[in-house]
Amino acid sequence: MAVNSVQFILPQNLQNLRPGITLSEGSQVFVRVLSDSADGKALVSLMGNKVTVQSQEPLTQGQAFPAAVHLRSDGSIELTKLASPAPQATEFNGQMHGMEALYALLASEGFVPDAISARIFQFMYQSGIKINSSIMQKARAIASRFPGKEEKAAEIAALLLEEGIDPSDSAIQALMDMFGGQHNPQNSKEQQNQQESGDNRGESELGFLEKLYGRSIPDKAGLLTYLNQVSRGRHHWIFLPFEWDVPVQEKEENSPQDTEKASADGMIRLLIDTEEHKLKKIQINCQTDVTNYFFVLYYNSISNEKEVRFFTLPPLLPSAVKAEELRLGGFFSSGMSDNKPVTVTYSDSAYFDGLCVTNEAPLIIQEKI
């Protein structure tokens, strides 16, 4: 529903605002007001360009809103301010909802509004890191060197840049292999055989992760250990890979040698507030031969409330979701020291396929890039 409109003429050709960005009839853009309006004129940011607009209503600094584009025959552009699409949505004065809002925000700041830019922004947003346009630009440029894997490479590059670690291609590839590898029980057996038959290194040569997990880990171990220890900002991620042999069947009672095992592996991710020395979030992915599991635990230190979201691939049958939520809720509650109820929700928002960005769209965007 239209509310009002502003009119202005861009200082350059419409199709050459920024590389990869065009403005066309009927499209929608995100407008951010940079200065209060005087005599009906105000300075705004539009797709990375600063332009002066003539407005039919007073505009205030910091105001932001989505608008529909109308190309007029005299060469001017009319922007029709749009109202919220649903009653429960916020008015767009600096706060927007969902991925559409994120793409609009990225476009307004001059970034290509695509999945790569969105992944970098989400990593910073979900990690509690201050949005840094320089890091976003560098991470995106680095990601272009990994065709077909740009999103994962961009997220990893952003993490390394934020921690002050050189985002070399070899480092990014090593971490992509570690975080993005598919479960393969044969690989675990081969590594175990290699360790038993050919690993003759002394104890002093073993790295931290090798001591912790009792198996040989390639050169990636040193990088991961360093990444876990280095922290420049307030919020810091720690990554702990794991392997798990799960007993699945016993052919005869009290006969351990007949126990069959299924292997699982994954990564535990811990987001820590280094100033308050508190754990903010835990993410776990666990892969088996049959199912991939994703868990995200949120902890509110003020209200002392805990929430767990989980997802599976393949997805659960709709008829099984409620029972699984209740079962896990009881399991997690009994395992907590305070024995308080834990809310458990089955949702695809817990899914992640890269470093630590979940499939959760940002609810409120207030950061300025």
Secondary structure, DSSP 8 states (H G I E B T S, - for coil): -EEEEEEE--SS-GGGSBTTB---TT-EEEEEE-S--BTTEEEEEETTEEEEEEESS---TT-EEEEEEEE-TTS-EEEEEE--SSTTS--SBS---HHHHHHHHHHHTTS--SHHHHHHHHHHHHTT----HHHHHHHHHHHTTSTT-HHHHHHHHHHHHHTT----HHHHHHHHHHHH----HHHHHHHHHHHHHH----GGG--HHHHHHSS---THHHHHHHHHH---SSEEEEEEEEEEEEEEEESSTT-GGGEEEEEEEEEEEEEEETTTTEEEEEEEEEE-SS-EEEEEEEEETTTTEEEEEEEEES---HHHHHHHHHHHHHHHHHHSTT----EEEE-GGG--SSSS--S---S------
